[in-house]
Amino acid sequence: LAMLKKLSEGKFVYWKKDKTNRDYLSELSATQLHQPFREATFAFEWVWYGDAPIGASDFERLQVQFKEFLSLISSSPKP
């Protein structure tokens, strides 16, 4: 949710309650944010919907990935 909020505030996507991750990926398709968002989305869906257990090392790796993506949003040129 933090990623979507930051993407919306930066005008990279237009947030709407009923949109899917695929909808947001489509909006980001022409940006440098597309692939990192795709990777973060895959990780989120794998854990959340796939009910995949993660250990401490997986959590730390994913936390770094998400934080790096949030930084990338901040440093990306506005559309």
C-alpha positions, 0 to 999 in steps of 0.5 A, a space after each residue: 500500500 505504501 508503494 501504491 500511495 507513493 506512486 499515486 502521489 507522484 502521478 505515476 498511477 491513478 489509484 482506484 479501490 477496485 484496480 488490480 496489480 495488473 492494472 497498475 503494472 499496465 500504467 507503469 509499462 512505459 516507465 523505469 518503475 515497471 520491472 521493479 514494481 512487477 518484482 515487488 508485486 510478485 513477491 507480495 502476491 506470492 506471500 499474501 495470496 500463495 500463503 507462502 511462509 517466509 523466514 527472517 532472511 527472506 523478510 529482510 531481502 524483501 524489505 530491502 527490495 521494497 525500500 529500494 523501490 520506494 527510493 526509486 519512485 522518489 528519484 524518478 522523473 515525474 510523468 
